[in-house]
Amino acid sequence: FFKDLGAMLSAVFLAFAALSSAQAFYLPGVDPKTFPPNAPVEMKVNTITSMHTQLPLDYYSQPFCVPDGGPKSASENLGEFLTGSKIQSSPYHIYMLLENFCQVLCQRTLSSDQAKELKNIIEQEYHNHWIIDNLPSAMIVNSDNLMYTEYAGGFPIGFVGVDKQHYLFNHVKLLIEYHQVVPGEEGYRIVGFYVEPISVKHHYVNGWEWDGVSVEGRSRPLETCSNSQWLSSDQVEEPQTVREGEKILFTYDVIWTESDTKWASRWDIYLSMDNRVPARIHWFSIINSLLIIFFLSAIVGMILVKNLKRDISNYNRVMTDEEKAEERDESGWKLVHADVFRPPYTNPMLFCVFVGTGTQLMMMVGITIAFASIGFLSPAKRGSMMMMILIMYVLNGATAGYVSSRLYKSFRGRAWQRCTILTAVAFPGVAFCFFLFCNIVLSIYHSSAAVPFLQILSVMALWCCVSIPLVFFGAFFGYKKEMWEYPCITSTIPREIKPLPWYLQSHSVIAMGGVLPFGAAYVELFFILSSIWMEQFYYVFGVCFLVCIILAITCGELSILFCYFQLCAEDYRWHWRSFLTCGSTAVYVFAYSCVWFNLLEPSNLLITYLLYFGYMGLISFGIFLVTGTIGFMSCFWFTNIIYSSIKVD
């Protein structure tokens, strides 16, 4: 089975590699862009987001300045739409090495509804996300006591003062770092992008009033800032309040600074967040996982290896005449050899579907993290991670069909069409229906995270036209293969099962089974959740890959250990139990996510709870399928090994 599955996966992987070989050394969106002096540098804006609401909004849904001719979409791939990104052009005019100070952008007069909505998003701490040359905006925080830089999460739209007034950041200081490609030549690359937001109530010289339309207002001098020097927060006398009828003047500074940072390493400080998260924390995660696996391996080594060697020796030795005369009964796991490969009594088809889908998800996660750990999924290419996940899931549909069909055939199932259809539509169908439901709710809230109809059709096309046919393709080869030859013949009449002690009963084993696998991964889980829900950068995919391997080994060893105890107690119902024992890891993951949810300081919006707990429930169910599949496959291999090593009548 494993040999056939490996050959099939190799074929799928080679096919994917052949399709992508033309771009093996070029990643779209990652090629360096060189600017000559005074060349226009485009700045783009993304959606505004709040970790408290998890409800992204269109940047231009607020009373901000709009480019001439209206904003133009700059989103490039399906992954950007699925992750809620809506990148658009901006009205800011930036030119290479050309510094500008106190540039007037536009003037907005707030209506009653606009002032109310703007106050609301300021209270919910919505943040802007701007982009220059694929670099996200880092925020310079200049407070009374200290000055530091935030490299993730964008910068806030405004703030609520101690006087409970709402203030808007209507002036931005754009600090752009550049690196000269070749000394002495006029070619420059952008290696850093920082924004310092400032709230200032602007006034024109001599009290002149602008109607917000005439060209004269863009060139007239302001009292509150100078055209020859950038504006400092210390110079602000009165911040810009948000209220009905308020005229808000938007301005900006552009400052260019030469940097020694090379283009190839410009993302380093973003990903490490200037070493705000010490590397020793991730090392602690690895050490914690290794200690758990060493502890479990020691137990497995002391109990299983020693006991199995003794059991196999006793079962295979020739009985003496005295033992034959006494008709000494054997005990232990050998007694259930005629029942151990009996198909599960309850829902054998559902079991096959779960194992097939779990194999598909396991391959998807493993290949995606492996590609990310070697640098193929650049953060400069937004949506690439989501696209990789989709592609890997679709391509591994053949794996799901093959595994579920071969397993169902070994259970002597007859309704193979129904099994294949369930494998193709059960998990993705639930996920897609929930996605559609959330998309409708997001549309009602006018959120930019609502995926456009054409992109939804693209997802459906991937599922219906690629994934489902691949599942049937894999199932065809699975059913064409001969049935597995088990080392023992299954009897016609099942053996009676004795009552088990409380610590070996299903509920006890399942409750204990998920503790150690969760403990091996919970430290890294914190950073993964922060990346998903707090918009933090996650970059240690090598550590993540290692933790996933340790998690898989932990699940395998734990399921084998419990399976051995169960067989020694003469209980041969190991299929579902091995799956549920390791699958219970997902219960601990979901419980941990419920506790972690408080870190978001969530709003009172129902959509916040729906999105978070809905998608975390879906992710946890995926973890249940993956860990459960690992547990079953480990026990499947274990039972075949031990029963093929003994002599049975």
N, C-alpha and C positions, 0 to 999 in steps of 0.2 A: 504493500500500500504506500509506504513512505517513499519507496523508490519511484513508483509511478507518479506520485504527487510531485516529487522533486523534479522529475523530467518535464512534467506539464508546466510547472511554474517557471522552469528555465526557458521553455519555449515562449511563454507569455512575456517574460522579462526581455528576452532577446528581440522579440517583435517590437516591444516598446523602445528598446535601445536603438533598433534600426530606424524607427520613425523619428527619433530625436537626435540621431547622430549628426545631422546637418548643423545642429546648434550646440554641439558638444562643448565648444570652446567660446561660445558667445551667448550671454544671457541678456535678453532684451531688457532695456531699462538700466543696465549696469555699465554700459560702455561710457567712457569718460567724454565729457563735452568741453571743448576748449573755446573760450571767448576772447576775441580781440578787444582792445580798449574801445569804450563807448558803445559796445554791442548791447542790444537790448537783452535783459535778463528777465525771463517771465516768472512771476510769482503766482502761484495757484492757491486756492482756498479749498479746504475740505469741509465736511459737515462739522457742526458744533455739537459737542457731546458733554454729557454729565454722567459720572459714575453713580450718582445717586438715583437717577431715573432710568438709565440704560436706554434712553430714547433719543437717538440722534435726530437733529433737525437740519434742514437745508440752511446754509449760511445766509442766503439771500431772502430767507423768510423773515429776517429781522431788518430793521431800518438802517442797513449799512450801505455804503457807497457801491454803486453798480457800474461796471465798465461800459464804455460807449458801445451802443449796439446790443447791449445785454450780455449776460454771462454765457460762455460756451463750455460745454461739457468736455472734460479732459480725462474721464475714466477710460481705461484701456481694455479691461478684461472682465470676464464673468466673476472671477474671484473678488474683485473690488466691489461689485454690486452686492454679492452675497454677504460680504462683511460689513455692509452699510456705508461704504465710502461713496461720496459723490463729489469728485474733484472738479472744480470749475475755474475759469479764468478770473482774474482780479483786475481792479482799476489802477493798481499801483504801477508807476512807471519807474523802472530801475535800469540803470545802464552801467556796464562794467567800468569800475574804478571811478565813476562819476558820483561824487558826494553831493547830497542835497539836504538842506535843513529847512524845517518848518514849511514843508510843501503842503499847500491846501489841496485836499482831495475833493470834498463835497460838503454840503450842508444839508442836514435833515431836520425838519420840524416834526416833533412827535405828536401824533394824534392820541386820543384817550386810550384806544385799544393797543396801540403800539407801546405807549408808556407802561401800560399794565402788563403786557406780555414781556417787555424788556425787564421789568422789575422781577417778574416771576423767574425768568431764566438766570438772572443774577443771583437770586436767592438759592436756586438749585445748582449754582456753581458750574454753569456751562462754560466750556473752554473752546477757544478757536484753535484750528489746526491749519497752519499755513505751510507751503512747500516751495522751495527754490531748488531747482536742479535735482529733484528727487530727495532732497534733504528736508526733514521735518523741522519745524521751528522749535528751538530750545528757548526756554523762558529765563530771562535774567530777573531775579527777585532782588529788589533794592529796598530793604526795610530800614527801620530806624537803628537796629542793632547790628545787622549783618547783611552781607551781599553774597548770593550764591546763585547757582544755575540749575534749573530743572530741565532734564533732557527728554522727558517723556510726558505725555498728557497735554501738550499745548500750553496755552496761556489763557487766563480767565477773561471773560467779556467785561466784567466789572466787579464791584465789591459793595458790601453793606458796611457803612461806617459805624463808629461807636454811637453816633447820634441817630442810628436806625434809618438813615437816609441811603438811597441807592445811588451809586456813582458808576459812571461808564468810562472805560478806558478808550478815549477817543483820539489819543495820540500814541503812535508806536515808534520806537527807535529801532530801526532795522540794522543790526550789526552783522556784516557779511565778511567772512574770512576767505581769502583766496591764496592760491599757491601758483607761482610762476613755473610753467612746465619746463622750459629751457632758459637758464639765465641769459639775459641779453636779448631774448626774442619776445615779441609781443604776443604771447599766448598764455592765458590764465584759466585756472580751474577753481571752482568754488568748493571749499573744504569745510565750511562751517556757516551756520545760519542761526542767529540769536535775535530774540525780540524782547524788548523791555517796554511793557505797556505803561502808559501814564494817563492819568485823568486830569484834565485841565480845562477850565472854563475860558474859552478864547474870546478875545476882544480885538477888533480892528483899531488901528491908530486913529485918533480923533473921533472915536465913537461911530465910525462909518458902519452902516448896516448893509448886509448882502442879502439879496433875494434868493440866493442859491442857484440862480440860472445864468446870470450874465458872466462873461469871461473875466471881467474886471476883478471879481472877487478872488480869483485864483492867484492874482499877482500883487494885490494890495498887501502892505506890511501889517503884521499883527503886533499888538502890544505885549502879548503873553509869550512870544518866542521870536527868535532872530533868524534871519536868513543866512547868517554867517557862522552860527554856532548851534550845535545840537542842544536840545532841551533836556535839562536835568530835572529829576523829580524834586530836588531841593529848591528849584526856582518857582515851583507851582504855588500860587497864592490861594487859588480857589479851585477845587475839583469840579468836574462836570456832573451835575445832578441829573437824575432821570425823573421827569414829570411832564404832565400834559402841556402842550404848547411850547415846550423848551426847544430852542434852536441849538442844534449840536453841530459843531464844526469839526470835521475829521482831518487830521494832519499827520505827517510822518517825516522822519529823518532817515537818511541812508548813509551809513558809515562803512567804509571799506578798510579792512585790516589785513596786512600780509601775515601769513602763517607758515611755519615750517612743516606743518602736517601735509603729507602727500595724499593725493586723491585716493589711492588704494586703501588707505587706513583712516579715511575721514569718518567712517561709521563706528570706529572703535570706541570713541568716547560716548557715543549715543548708546551703544549696546551695553557697555559697562556702567553707564550713568555716572561717569567720573568716579568709578570704584565706590559708589555709595553702598552697594551690596558686596561685602568682602568675599573673596574667592573661598575663604575657609568655610563659609556656610554651605557651599555646594560640596566641598570636600567632606564636611560633616554629614551631608546627605549620603554620599557614597560610603563613607565609613559605617554609618548607621545601617545601611542596607547590607554591607558586607558582613558586619557582625551578626546580623539576623541569619544570613544564609550560612555562615560558618557554624553558628549554633545549631541550626536545623540540620545541616549536613552531618554534624557530629552525632546528633541523635539518630538520624537515619543510618549512619554508619555503624553505630554501636548496637542498635536494635535490629535493623533489617539484615545487615550483612551477616552478623553473628547468628541470629535466629534462623535466617533462611538457609545458611550453610548447614546448620544442624538439622533443620527440617528436611531438606533435600537428601541429606545423607541417611536419615532414618527412613524416609519414604522409599528410597531406592535399594536399601539393603535387603538381602534375602532372609526371610523369617526362618527361625529355627523350628525344629519339630515340636519343641515344647510350646512355643508361641502359637503354632498352628493348632496344637491340641487344645490349648486354652481358648482358642478362637478370640484372641485379643482384638478388640475393636480399635481402629485407628481414629484419631481425632485431629482437629486442626483444619487447615485450608484445603488439604487433599480431599476431604470428604465431599466437598462441593464441586469437584471437578466436572461432574456431569451436569451442573447447573450454572457454572460461572459464566458461560458464554451464551446463556439464554437471553433473548431480547428483553428489554424492560417491559414490565406489565402495563405501565401507564404511559400513554401518549408516545409510542415509539417514533411516529412520524414527526411530531413536534420536536422530539429530541434530535432527530437527524437534521431538521431545519436549523435548530439552534447551533449545532456543531458546524454545519456548513457555513452559516452566516458568521459565526465566531471565527472560523478560519479565514474568511474573507476580510473581516475587520482586522484580524491579527496581521495578515500580510500587508494590508493597507497602512497600518500604523508603523510597522517595522520598516517598510521600504521608504515611507515618507520621512521618518526620523533619521534613517540612514542617509538619505539624500541631503537633508538639512544639516546633518552633522559634518558633512564634507564640503559644505558651502554652496550647494547648488541652488538653494532657496534664499536668494539675497533679500534683505529687508528693503532694499531700494525698489524692488519690484513688488508693489503692493498687490495683494491678492494671490501671490504665487503659492503660498502655503495652502490656501483653500482650493486652488486649481489642482495642486498635486494630490490633495486628499480625494477630490472628485475623480481624477483620472485613475488613481490607484484602486479606488473602490470599484469603479466600473470595470477595469481590466481584470480584477480578481474575481469577477462574477463567475468566470469559468472554474476557478478554484472552489467556490461555494457549491456550484452544481455538481462537480466531480465528487467532492467529499460527502455531501448529503446523499447522493445517489448510491455510492458504493456502500455507505453505512446502512442505508435503508434496504439495499439488496441483501446485505448480510443478515438483516433482521427478518428476511423472507417476506418483505412487504410487497403487496400487489398493486397498490394505488400509486404507482411511480409518477404519473402525470401530476397528481395533486401535490405530492411531495416536492416536485420540481417547481411547480407554480408558487407554492408557499415559500420556498427558498428564494425565489426571484422577487416576490412582492411583499412578504411579511414585514421585515424590518425596514426596508426602504419605503414601503407604503405608509407605515406608521410615521416615519420621520418626515415624509413629504406632506402628509395630511396635516401634521402639526405645524410644519413650515408654512403651508398655505393659510392655516388658521391665524398664525401669528402675523403673516403678511397682511391679511385683511384688517386685523386689529391695528397694525402699524399704519395702514393707509387711513383708517378712521382718525388716528391721532396726527395725521399729516407728517409722519416721520420720514426722513430721507432713507431710513433703513428698509422701507418697503421696496421690495425688488420689482422692477418694471416687468410688464407682462411678457415682453420678448425674451427677457432673461429667464423667466419662469418656464417658458416654452423650451429654452435651451436645456434647462435642467431635466425637463420631462423627456426631451429627445435623447439625452445621454442615458437616462434610465430605461426608456422603452425601446430605443433603437440600438443600444449598445449593450447595456448591462444585462437585460433580460435575455436577449439572444445568446450572450456568452454563458449565462447560467444553463440554458438548455444545451448549448454546445458542450459544456463540461459534463452535464448530466448524461448526455448521449454516450460519451466515452466511459463514464462511470458504470452505467448499466451494461455496457458491452463487455466489461471486464468480468472475469470469473469471480465467483464468490471466494471470500477469504477462507483459507483452510485453518481451522482452529486446532490447537494441539489435543483437544479433548472433544469427544462426541457428546452432544447434548441429549439427555434422556427425554423420554416422552412425558413422563409424569414428574412434575417439579417436586423437589425435596421440601419437607416441612422445615420452617425456620423457627428456631428457638427464640424465646424472649431475650432481648439484649439488655445488658446493664444500662443505667441511665446515661452514663458518660459515653456510650457508643450508640445511643439512639440518634435518630436523624437530626432532631432539633438541636441537640447538644453539639454534635459534630459540625453542623452547618454554622452555628453561632461562633464556634471557636475557629473555624477554618479561615475566615477572612481577616483575623487579627494580625497575624504575622505578615501576610502580603501587603496589607495596608500600612503596617509599621515600616515596611521596607521602602515605601514610596511617598509617605505623607509630607516629608520635608520639601521634596521637589514639587509636590502637588500644590503647595502654597504659592510658589512662583508661577506655576502654570495658570492657576486661577487668577492671579494678579495680572498676568499677561492678557487673559481673555476678558476680564471684567473691569480692570482698572487701567487698561491701555498702556501697560508697561511693556518694555521690550524684553523678549525672552530670547536668549542667544546661546545658552549652554546646551545645545542639542547633543553634544558628545556625552555630557553627564546624563542627560535624559535617556539617551540610548542605552547607556550602561545600567541605569536604574531599571529600565524596562526589561533588560536581560535578567537582572537579579530578581525582579518581580516574577518573571516567567519561571525561573529556576525554583524560587520559593514556592510558587503554586504547584509545580510538578512534584517536588519532594514532599510537600505537605499532603497532597492527594494520595501519593503512594503510601505514605505512612499510615494514614487513616484507612486506606483500602486494605492494607495488610492486617490491621487490627480487626476490621470488619470480616474479612475472610477467615481469620483465625476463630472468630466467634460463630462461624458457619452460617454467615449471612452473605448470600451471593448477589444481592441487589445493589451492585456497585455503580451501575451506569449513571443514574440520576444523582446518586449521592456524591459521586466524584465530581460531577458537574456543579452541583449546588454548593459543595464544600468550598471550592475555590471561587465560585461565582459570588459568594456572600461578601467578597471584598468590595463589590459595588455598593452594598448596603452601607458599609463604613465610609466609603467615599462620599456617598450622598449625605450621610449624617454629618460628616466633616464640612461639606459645602454649606449645609444649613447653618452651622456655627460660624463659618467664615463669612457668610452673607452679612453679618452685622458690621463687618469692616467697611462695607460700602456706605453705611449710614443711609439706608434706602429711603426713598420718598414714600409718600402715601398712595402713589398711583398704583392701580391694580395691574397695569401693563408691566410695571417693574417686576412684580412678583411672578407674573405669568411668564415673562421671558426668562428670568433667572432660573426658577425652579422647573419650568418646562424643559429648557435645554439642558440643565444639569441632570434632570431625570433621564433624558434621552442619552446623554453621555454616560451616565451611570449604568444604564441598561446595556450600552455597548461594551462597557468594561465587564459587566456580568457575562456577556456572551464570550468575550475574549478569554477572561480568566477561567470561566467554566470549561471552555474548549481545551485549554491547556491542561486543566485537571483531568478531564476525561482521556485525552490522548496519552497522558503520562500513565494513567492506570491501565489503559488498553495495552500499551507497550509492556507494562509491568506484569500483567496477568498472562500475556502470551509468553513472556520469558520464563516465569516460574513454573507454569504448567507444562511447558515444553521440556523442562529439565527433570521431570519425574516420570516414573513408569506407572501407568494406570491399566487396570484390567479392561 
